């Protein structure tokens, strides 16, 4: 057990935990402006914040690693900080990129190396350095993407959806060719063994067509 007293954690950094390809453990979140703490594979603790590094915000909401070993640190208020393996920092925000919003909900890197970024105002995809923007109309998805479940082998991003008022409104998948499917409470998505609970907290790929979903109403 790691606590503030017996480790290098700063505040309640337990909401966002990520283990990179070198077995370094990254800790962020907690709703506190404490930056990100790292337990390295040698047992040492590092700490990055806006004072001692190029981190753009001390409020870290999500962490991911791309196929080049860059660590992507999404913030809840100021965009994304990217730390390269050589120690260089790059900042992406609405001011210098196609990022739809500076409030980052989740970052996911799929097996092909495509980076998926959800914000309150839609979805960004970064592929080979090029940014794509998907600002879903109200009649497509009933609310912003709350969390990624996974990206399946066909390139569909399975997501849970949240309303502007903060409650979950169902699930859906998105494909870059423009196909969308949405389901809500106790509604079949299609004929491929998929059914969603209303308040979705996680989506996990099991095989070609089956996804396990947990939420307030149980497990599907």
C-alpha positions as CSV (number, residue, x, y, z in Angstrom):
1,X,0.0,0.0,0.0
2,X,1.3,3.4,-1.0
3,X,0.3,6.5,1.0
4,X,1.5,10.1,1.2
5,X,3.3,9.2,4.4
6,X,5.2,6.1,3.1
7,X,5.9,7.0,-0.6
8,X,6.4,9.7,-3.1
9,X,2.7,10.3,-3.7
10,X,1.5,13.8,-3.5
11,X,-2.1,14.0,-2.2
12,X,-4.7,11.4,-3.1
13,X,-3.2,10.3,-6.4
14,X,-5.3,7.1,-6.8
15,X,-7.9,8.0,-9.4
16,X,-5.5,7.7,-12.4
17,X,-2.9,4.9,-12.4
18,X,-0.9,3.9,-15.5
19,X,1.9,1.4,-16.0
20,X,4.1,2.1,-19.0
21,X,6.0,-0.3,-21.2
22,X,9.1,0.1,-19.0
23,X,7.1,-0.9,-15.9
24,X,7.2,2.7,-14.5
25,X,4.0,3.4,-12.5
26,X,2.3,6.8,-13.0
27,X,-0.1,8.3,-10.5
28,X,-2.4,11.3,-11.1
29,X,-5.9,12.4,-10.4
30,X,-7.5,12.9,-7.0
31,X,-9.0,16.2,-8.0
32,X,-6.0,18.0,-6.5
33,X,-3.4,20.2,-8.1
34,X,-0.5,17.9,-7.3
35,X,0.8,17.0,-10.8
36,X,1.9,13.4,-11.5
37,X,4.1,11.1,-9.4
38,X,6.1,8.2,-10.9
39,X,7.4,5.1,-9.2
40,X,10.2,4.0,-11.6
41,X,11.2,0.4,-12.3
42,X,14.2,0.9,-10.1
43,X,12.1,1.9,-7.1
44,X,12.8,5.6,-7.2
45,X,10.0,8.2,-7.0
46,X,9.8,11.1,-9.5
47,X,7.4,14.0,-9.4
48,X,6.3,16.4,-12.2
49,X,4.4,19.5,-11.7
50,X,4.0,22.9,-13.5
51,X,6.8,24.4,-11.4
52,X,9.6,21.8,-12.0
53,X,8.7,20.6,-15.5
54,X,6.9,21.3,-18.7
55,X,3.6,19.9,-17.4
56,X,0.9,22.3,-18.5
57,X,-1.5,21.5,-15.6
58,X,-1.3,20.0,-12.1
59,X,-4.8,18.5,-12.6
60,X,-4.1,15.2,-14.3
61,X,-7.2,13.3,-15.5
62,X,-5.8,10.6,-17.8
63,X,-2.4,9.0,-18.7
64,X,-1.5,6.9,-21.8
65,X,1.6,5.9,-23.8
66,X,1.9,5.9,-27.5
67,X,3.9,3.4,-29.7
68,X,7.0,5.7,-29.7
69,X,7.2,5.6,-25.9
70,X,5.8,9.2,-25.4
71,X,3.7,9.6,-22.2
72,X,0.4,11.5,-22.8
73,X,-0.9,13.4,-19.7
74,X,-4.4,14.8,-20.1
75,X,-5.5,17.5,-17.8
76,X,-9.0,18.5,-16.6
77,X,-8.4,22.2,-17.5
78,X,-5.4,22.9,-19.8
79,X,-5.1,20.4,-22.5
80,X,-2.4,17.7,-22.9
81,X,1.3,17.4,-21.9
82,X,3.4,14.9,-23.8
83,X,6.7,13.7,-22.3
84,X,9.1,12.1,-24.7
85,X,11.6,9.3,-23.8
86,X,14.4,11.9,-24.1
87,X,12.7,14.2,-21.5
88,X,11.3,16.8,-23.9
89,X,7.8,18.2,-23.3
90,X,5.1,19.1,-25.9
91,X,1.9,20.9,-25.1
92,X,-1.4,20.5,-27.1
93,X,-4.3,22.8,-26.4
94,X,-7.1,24.4,-28.3
95,X,-4.7,27.3,-29.0
96,X,-2.1,25.3,-30.9
97,X,-3.8,22.2,-32.2
98,X,-7.2,20.8,-33.4
99,X,-8.0,19.7,-29.8
100,X,-11.7,20.3,-29.3
101,X,-11.6,21.2,-25.6
102,X,-8.9,21.6,-23.0
103,X,-10.8,19.4,-20.5
104,X,-9.6,15.9,-21.3
105,X,-11.7,13.0,-20.2
106,X,-9.7,10.1,-21.5
107,X,-6.8,9.2,-23.8
108,X,-6.4,5.7,-25.3
109,X,-3.9,4.3,-27.7
110,X,-5.1,1.4,-29.8
111,X,-3.0,-1.5,-31.1
112,X,-2.4,0.3,-34.4
113,X,-0.9,3.3,-32.7
114,X,-3.9,5.6,-33.2
115,X,-4.5,8.0,-30.3
116,X,-8.1,8.5,-29.2
117,X,-8.9,11.6,-27.1
118,X,-12.3,12.3,-25.6
119,X,-13.3,15.8,-24.4
120,X,-16.6,17.4,-23.3
121,X,-17.1,18.7,-26.9
122,X,-16.3,15.6,-28.9
123,X,-13.6,13.2,-30.0
124,X,-10.1,13.8,-31.4
125,X,-8.0,11.1,-33.2
126,X,-4.3,11.5,-33.8
127,X,-2.8,9.2,-36.4
128,X,0.8,9.6,-37.7
129,X,0.8,13.2,-36.4
130,X,-2.4,14.2,-38.1
131,X,-5.4,15.3,-36.1
132,X,-9.0,14.4,-36.8
133,X,-11.9,16.1,-35.2
134,X,-15.4,14.6,-34.5
135,X,-17.9,17.0,-33.0
136,X,-21.0,14.8,-32.7
137,X,-24.4,16.4,-33.4
138,X,-27.1,16.0,-30.7
139,X,-29.0,13.5,-32.8
140,X,-26.0,11.2,-33.1
141,X,-24.9,10.7,-29.5
142,X,-27.2,11.7,-26.6
143,X,-24.3,13.1,-24.7
144,X,-20.5,13.5,-24.7
145,X,-18.2,10.5,-24.4
146,X,-17.6,9.7,-20.8
147,X,-15.1,6.9,-21.0
148,X,-13.6,4.6,-23.6
149,X,-14.1,0.9,-23.1
150,X,-11.8,-0.3,-25.8
151,X,-11.0,-0.2,-29.5
152,X,-11.9,-3.6,-31.1
153,X,-10.0,-5.4,-33.9
154,X,-12.3,-3.7,-36.5
155,X,-11.4,-0.2,-35.4
156,X,-14.7,0.5,-33.5
157,X,-14.3,2.6,-30.3
158,X,-16.7,1.3,-27.7
159,X,-17.7,4.1,-25.3
160,X,-20.0,5.1,-22.5
161,X,-21.9,8.3,-22.9
162,X,-22.7,11.0,-20.4
163,X,-25.3,13.8,-20.5
164,X,-24.4,17.5,-20.0
165,X,-26.0,17.1,-16.5
166,X,-23.5,14.5,-15.4
167,X,-25.5,11.2,-15.6
168,X,-24.8,8.3,-17.9
169,X,-27.2,7.9,-20.8
170,X,-26.0,4.7,-22.5
171,X,-23.3,3.3,-24.7
172,X,-22.3,3.4,-28.3
173,X,-19.6,2.7,-30.7
174,X,-17.9,4.9,-33.2
175,X,-16.0,4.0,-36.3
176,X,-13.9,6.5,-38.3
177,X,-15.8,5.7,-41.5
178,X,-18.7,7.5,-40.0
179,X,-20.8,4.6,-38.6
180,X,-22.4,5.2,-35.2
181,X,-24.5,3.0,-33.0
182,X,-26.0,4.0,-29.7
183,X,-27.9,2.0,-27.1
184,X,-29.5,3.0,-23.8
185,X,-31.0,1.2,-20.8
186,X,-32.0,-2.4,-21.6
187,X,-31.9,-1.9,-25.4
188,X,-30.2,-4.3,-27.7
189,X,-27.5,-2.6,-29.8
190,X,-27.7,-5.1,-32.6
191,X,-27.9,-8.9,-32.9
192,X,-24.4,-9.5,-31.7
193,X,-24.9,-10.2,-28.0
194,X,-24.6,-6.7,-26.7
195,X,-26.9,-5.1,-24.1
196,X,-26.1,-2.1,-22.0
197,X,-27.0,-1.0,-18.5
198,X,-28.0,2.6,-18.0
199,X,-25.1,3.8,-15.7
200,X,-22.0,2.4,-17.4
201,X,-18.7,2.4,-15.6
202,X,-16.6,0.1,-17.8
203,X,-16.7,-1.8,-21.1
204,X,-14.2,-4.7,-21.7
205,X,-13.7,-6.5,-24.9
206,X,-14.1,-10.3,-24.6
207,X,-14.1,-11.6,-28.1
208,X,-15.2,-10.6,-31.6
209,X,-18.7,-9.5,-30.7
210,X,-19.1,-9.7,-26.9
211,X,-18.4,-6.9,-24.4
212,X,-18.8,-7.1,-20.7
213,X,-20.3,-4.0,-19.2
214,X,-20.5,-3.0,-15.6
215,X,-22.7,-0.3,-14.1
216,X,-25.2,0.6,-11.5
217,X,-27.6,-2.0,-12.7
218,X,-25.1,-4.9,-12.7
219,X,-23.1,-6.8,-15.2
220,X,-23.9,-7.7,-18.8
